[in-house]
Amino acid sequence: MNRNSIRLRHLFVAALAAPILVAGCTNMQTGREFNYAKFSQDTRPGTTSMAQVQTILGPPMGRGLVVEADGSMYEQWTYYYGNGNLTNPEKSRFKLLQIRFNQAGTVASYNWSGELSGATTEGK
């Protein structure tokens, strides 16, 4: 190999490695922050509408359809937020809220994954 091809190869490897090294030193974030405590406090299955949920949480990060084994179908909205650092995963945090709406457009149920501090579960 000649010197130019070796230099070019080293430059190529350095160009590929640089973003990985920089990403390891910076905080990463995905999704959009939302307030689960307010949602759980203000939401009542069977009565809280899609419009009310959107007022509390903003537009969903994702929308989908859930089909149960018995054939019942629900529209599902997903909210998520995560942040952390690849070099310090113990301090990483992720939260996920999936809300199912019945055919009438009200909350049928929801699934929450994340910290429960400040969240209420009374009356649910």
C-alpha positions as CSV (number, residue, x, y, z in Angstrom):
1,M,0.0,0.0,0.0
2,N,1.2,3.5,-0.6
3,R,1.3,6.3,1.9
4,N,-1.8,8.1,0.5
5,S,-4.0,5.1,0.8
6,I,-2.9,4.5,4.4
7,R,-3.5,8.2,5.3
8,L,-6.9,8.0,3.6
9,R,-7.8,4.8,5.6
10,H,-6.8,6.5,8.9
11,L,-8.8,9.6,8.0
12,F,-11.8,7.4,7.2
13,V,-11.6,5.5,10.5
14,A,-11.1,8.7,12.5
15,A,-14.2,10.2,10.7
16,L,-16.3,7.2,11.7
17,A,-15.1,7.1,15.3
18,A,-15.4,10.8,16.1
19,P,-19.3,10.9,16.3
20,I,-19.3,7.7,18.5
21,L,-16.8,9.2,20.9
22,V,-18.6,12.5,21.0
23,A,-22.0,10.8,21.6
24,G,-20.5,8.9,24.6
25,C,-19.6,12.2,26.3
26,T,-22.9,14.0,25.7
27,N,-26.4,13.5,27.1
28,M,-28.9,11.8,24.8
29,Q,-32.6,12.6,24.7
30,T,-35.6,11.0,23.0
31,G,-39.3,11.9,23.0
32,R,-40.8,14.9,24.7
33,E,-41.2,15.5,28.4
34,F,-44.7,15.1,29.8
35,N,-46.4,15.3,33.3
36,Y,-47.7,11.8,34.3
37,A,-48.7,13.0,37.8
38,K,-51.1,15.6,36.3
39,F,-52.4,13.1,33.8
40,S,-53.1,10.4,36.5
41,Q,-54.7,13.1,38.7
42,D,-57.0,14.5,36.0
43,T,-57.9,11.3,34.1
44,R,-60.9,9.0,34.7
45,P,-61.4,6.0,32.5
46,G,-64.8,6.1,30.8
47,T,-65.1,9.9,31.1
48,T,-61.9,11.7,30.0
49,S,-61.9,12.5,26.3
50,M,-59.2,12.5,23.7
51,A,-59.4,16.3,23.6
52,Q,-58.9,16.5,27.4
53,V,-55.9,14.2,27.2
54,Q,-54.4,16.3,24.5
55,T,-54.9,19.4,26.6
56,I,-53.1,17.7,29.5
57,L,-50.2,16.1,27.6
58,G,-50.1,17.7,24.2
59,P,-50.2,15.7,21.0
60,P,-49.1,12.1,21.2
61,M,-45.7,11.0,20.0
62,G,-47.3,8.0,18.3
63,R,-50.8,6.7,17.4
64,G,-51.8,3.1,16.8
65,L,-54.5,0.5,17.1
66,V,-54.8,-2.3,19.6
67,V,-56.8,-5.4,18.7
68,E,-57.6,-7.7,21.7
69,A,-58.1,-11.4,21.4
70,D,-61.9,-11.0,21.7
71,G,-61.9,-8.7,18.7
72,S,-62.4,-5.4,20.6
73,M,-60.3,-2.5,19.1
74,Y,-58.9,0.6,20.7
75,E,-57.1,3.6,19.4
76,Q,-53.8,3.9,21.3
77,W,-51.7,7.0,21.9
78,T,-48.1,6.8,23.1
79,Y,-46.1,9.3,25.0
80,Y,-42.5,8.7,25.9
81,Y,-39.4,10.5,27.2
82,G,-35.9,9.4,27.9
83,N,-32.6,11.0,28.7
84,G,-29.3,9.7,29.8
85,N,-25.6,9.4,29.1
86,L,-24.0,6.3,27.5
87,T,-21.1,6.5,29.9
88,N,-23.3,6.6,33.0
89,P,-26.4,4.4,32.4
90,E,-27.4,4.4,36.1
91,K,-28.5,8.0,35.7
92,S,-30.6,7.3,32.6
93,R,-34.3,7.7,32.8
94,F,-37.1,6.6,30.5
95,K,-40.9,6.9,30.9
96,L,-43.6,5.5,28.7
97,L,-47.4,6.1,28.8
98,Q,-49.8,4.2,26.5
99,I,-53.4,5.3,26.5
100,R,-56.2,3.3,25.0
101,F,-59.4,5.0,23.9
102,N,-62.7,3.2,23.4
103,Q,-65.1,3.6,20.4
104,A,-66.7,6.6,22.2
105,G,-63.4,8.4,22.3
106,T,-62.8,8.3,26.0
107,V,-60.0,6.7,28.0
108,A,-60.6,3.0,28.4
109,S,-57.3,2.2,30.1
110,Y,-53.6,3.2,30.2
111,N,-50.2,1.6,30.9
112,W,-47.5,3.5,32.7
113,S,-43.8,2.7,33.0
114,G,-41.5,5.0,34.9
115,E,-41.1,6.5,38.3
116,L,-44.2,6.7,40.4
117,S,-43.2,9.6,42.6
118,G,-46.1,12.1,42.8
119,A,-48.4,9.8,40.9
120,T,-51.8,8.9,42.2
121,T,-53.5,5.6,41.7
122,E,-56.5,6.2,44.0
123,G,-59.9,5.5,42.3
124,K,-58.3,3.8,39.3
